[in-house]
Amino acid sequence: MTSAVEKVSYWLPRPLDPVRSIKLKLGLALVGSGLAAFGYFRYQAGWLPTRTTLAAMVVGLVTSQFLAHGMTRPLREMTAAARAMRRGDYSRRVRATSRDEVGELAGAFNQMAADLSAADRQRRELIANVSHELKTPITALQNVLENIIDGVSQPDTLRTALAQTERLGRLVTELLDLSRIDAGAHPLDLAEFDVEEFLAAVVAEASVSAQRARFTVSVSPPGATAVGDRARLHQVVANLLDNADRHSPPGGEVRVRASVGTELVLEVSDDGPGIAPEDRERVFERFTRGGRAAGGGTGLGLNIARWVVDLHGGTIRVVDAPGCVIRAVLPALG
């Protein structure tokens, strides 16, 4: 709510608004206050040394202009930086050394410029990555259709078309999830579910498209239940399984473990090369694949997994262990 003081100050006259220089405004304010004081004392006392008063006002005016130069420089820098931003240059920053309101404004401006720069970089990365991810399946589908039209039909033609269509579907699903993250739309449909049955269903689905690894599931204690948004958690486990499968050696094993106590702990591990310690936090950022072998992922799966885990009030991280182990810990609301 707006305070009474703010309401009054909003309606107070602003006679210096037409003046385009804040230094000139400070000078006019000093001269105006000096003239007001001069007039008051001359009226009250009937006498005041005119020359001394005018000389003091001139000295004060010159001093104020000198001091105001440093006060207003951040404002001029902000104006120049804002104009550069309008041209798409987000690299300029303002020197913020003062501790007054102008210094706070300069600091806030620098933070805003950094945020805009990061947002612009993410936008460019989004366009580049999505274009790259779309190009491969579209090209493959185009080749399949051309072969069908030309009458050159191979045994794996439809299987290839199906795989590329599924890849497009996964990309569209991830982009929709990404839009929900940015829009802040995150309702949870909480319900109790059987953890072992839930994991078995996710693994059965992942096994259909698995290319390298086989999956095993273990739940402790057997028959344990938990409360959560099953559809969202399905995304988490499916993304972790897809990530593990793509980075496992051929014929490797991906282990899915769950334990339920005061917390629900979900853990997916593989025998791949693992993730370097310096990349273990970055892999949860958008379009980051870490230092592991490329496997055609979009770089969105782990980011979406962290988003879902955060919605449930949990944590997800890469565990320091042989291979790659990713552990999600969620409150066992059941």
Long-range contacts (C-beta under 8 A, 24 or more apart in sequence): 22-68, 22-71, 22-72, 22-75, 23-64, 23-65, 23-68, 23-69, 23-72, 26-64, 26-65, 26-68, 26-71, 27-61, 27-64, 27-65, 27-68, 30-57, 30-60, 30-61, 30-64, 31-57, 31-61, 34-60, 71-98, 71-102, 72-102, 74-98, 74-102, 74-103, 74-105, 74-106, 75-102, 77-106, 78-105, 78-106, 78-109, 81-109, 81-113, 85-113, 85-116, 88-120, 90-116, 90-117, 90-120, 91-117, 122-286, 125-286, 125-287, 126-286, 126-287, 129-287, 129-298, 129-299, 130-171, 130-175, 133-171, 133-298, 134-168, 134-171, 136-164, 136-167, 136-296, 137-164, 137-165, 137-167, 137-168, 137-171, 138-164, 138-168, 140-164, 141-165, 163-209, 166-209, 167-296, 170-298, 171-298, 174-298, 174-300, 174-301, 174-304, 175-300, 177-235, 177-300, 177-304, 177-307, 178-286, 178-300, 178-303, 178-304, 181-304, 181-307, 186-307, 186-311, 188-228, 188-229, 188-232, 188-311, 188-312, 189-229, 189-230, 189-231, 190-227, 190-228, 190-229, 190-333, 191-227, 191-228, 191-229, 191-230, 192-225, 192-226, 192-227, 192-334, 193-225, 193-226, 193-227, 193-228, 193-230, 194-223, 194-224, 194-225, 195-219, 195-224, 195-225, 195-226, 195-258, 195-260, 195-264, 196-222, 196-223, 196-224, 196-258, 198-230, 198-233, 198-234, 199-237, 199-256, 199-258, 201-234, 202-234, 202-237, 202-238, 202-241, 203-241, 203-256, 205-238, 206-238, 206-241, 206-242, 206-245, 209-242, 210-241, 210-245, 211-245, 211-246, 212-245, 212-246, 212-248, 212-249, 212-250, 212-251, 212-252, 213-244, 213-245, 213-248, 213-251, 213-252, 213-253, 213-254, 213-270, 214-251, 214-252, 214-253, 214-254, 215-241, 215-253, 215-254, 215-255, 215-256, 216-253, 216-254, 216-255, 216-256, 217-256, 217-257, 217-258, 218-255, 218-256, 218-257, 218-258, 219-257, 219-258, 219-259, 219-260, 220-257, 220-258, 220-259, 220-260, 221-260, 224-258, 224-259, 224-260, 225-260, 225-334, 226-260, 226-264, 226-330, 226-332, 226-333, 226-334, 227-332, 227-333, 227-334, 228-264, 228-312, 228-330, 228-333, 229-308, 229-311, 229-312, 232-308, 232-311, 232-312, 233-266, 233-308, 233-312, 235-304, 235-305, 235-308, 236-266, 236-305, 236-308, 236-309, 236-316, 236-328, 237-266, 237-268, 239-301, 239-302, 239-304, 239-305, 240-266, 240-268, 240-301, 240-302, 240-305, 240-326, 240-328, 241-268, 242-297, 242-301, 243-268, 243-297, 243-301, 243-302, 243-326, 244-268, 244-269, 244-270, 244-272, 244-324, 244-326, 245-270, 246-295, 246-296, 246-297, 247-272, 247-273, 247-292, 247-293, 247-295, 247-324, 248-272, 260-332, 261-332, 262-332, 263-314, 263-329, 263-330, 263-331, 263-332, 264-314, 264-329, 264-330, 264-331, 264-332, 265-327, 265-328, 265-329, 265-330, 266-327, 266-328, 266-329, 266-330, 267-319, 267-325, 267-326, 267-327, 267-328, 268-325, 268-326, 269-321, 269-323, 269-324, 269-325, 269-326, 270-323, 270-324, 271-322, 271-323, 272-323, 272-324, 273-323, 273-324, 274-322, 274-323, 274-324, 275-318, 275-324, 277-320, 280-317, 280-318, 281-317, 283-318, 284-316, 292-324, 302-326
